[in-house]
């Protein structure tokens, strides 16, 4: 990656890959735990794209609330106010290792919807074509 724009684009490409997989799963009979994982990852990578473009250190965390706060410290993002990103944190790890966690299709659709909103907000605040 040659500069912050390339790095941000790379994060968005990875976010888009996760979002594609999450959307695909929502149109099936599951498994929705995998869908929710990919939706959480799409949000995480979108927020990291925002940070990367602004030459900020990218923390090694899955905590969406922490990432959101870091982004908001750079620039207000009122479009995210209605979203509860912290509620999606469990989808980063817990859905992989907790055998009692099986999100429903409704939960998966909600997670994907949130991921789509976050991606759109991030892209709206980046001065380049996200492709």
Secondary structure, DSSP 8 states (H G I E B T S, - for coil): --SHHHHHHHHHHHHHHHHHHHHHHHTTT--HHHHHHHHHHHHHHHHHHHHHHTT----S---HHHHHHHHHHHS--GGGTT--GGGGTHHHHHHHH-TT----HHHHHHHHHHHHHHHHHHHHTSSS---
